[in-house]
Amino acid sequence: MNFEDLKKFFFRKPKNALEGSEDAAPADKPAKEAAIPEKLVEKCEKCGQIILSDELRDNFGICPKCGHYKKIDARARIALCAEQFAELFSEVEGGNPLDFPGYDEKLAALREKTGEKDGVVCGTAVIGGVRCALFSMDYRFQMGSMGHAVGEKIAQTFEYAAANRLPVVGFILSGGARMQEGIISLMQMAKTSAAVAKHSEAGLLYIAVLTDPTTGGVSASFAFEADIIIAEQGALVGFAGPRVIEQTIRQKLPAGFQRAEFLQQKGFVDRIVGRREMPALLASLLQLHSNAGEGEAETFAPASASSAPAAAQTAAPAAKDAPSAAPASENAPAAQTGAASENGGKEVTA
């Protein structure tokens, strides 16, 4: 035995199963993967505490440690507040009118990830036994920014509500106009404002629920044109962001500036409502105005306990929660925006 053979004998490294030794499992029998639940826990954006996903979901997206409100998607918010929901205008889909680089790829990726065609879900709903038109904006789709498709669907919702004598409830969340669509996205401000004005001139109710964040061109148009403006606690509401304002005026802004509580003090918000109490308050407001509106709003028999959302079952509607007087709406001049599309989508129950 020469030196090379001795070296191979004494310094050889035994092969394990991963390195393909004779004891390794055959290639046609892959190793069994451990089943690990997806998103078992989540981290609170505010306090940094680790929370079980089930616990957070059962608590309506509110952190049990610090009370921070986690953003929830459009359909989850609809399911929280509505007993019944039927989607409309689901065929409306945005594109890339300005050939903005990379925008088509971004839209395709967001549609695959979220399952939505754009940043808002519209339809008719039953809340507290009262039929209404409803739209809910989705933070997952470019933070609910308003492009052509979002503006078109919201305008058609108000036109449909005016034609069918329905009140409108809007869950608003947006970073503003969508920059990839340029002037076309800014034109949606005028279009949605005209549709809101047409609905208001028909003597119908519009309730806006401002959530975190409501900013930019959305806050400068239909978000603040409602008859009753409600906000979730702690929601960021404004036009330009606080940092931009500080850099422009070169002054330190007061604590809580542009938060819902600050805006209520200044008279821009009628009431701040917790997420758990939202279904009961919306139900009582719609019932109050349907009773006082000479039968304009169509009412339904109360849904069974099994079909009602969890929050609506635990919090009974209280008439005293309704504001004593709704603020005057400052709507833009009316303009003809075209006939509403009546796409009766598939029925969805909460």
Order of alpha helices (4+ residues) and beta strands (2+ residues): alpha-beta-beta-alpha-alpha-beta-alpha-beta-beta-alpha-beta-alpha-beta-alpha-beta-alpha-alpha-beta-alpha-alpha-beta
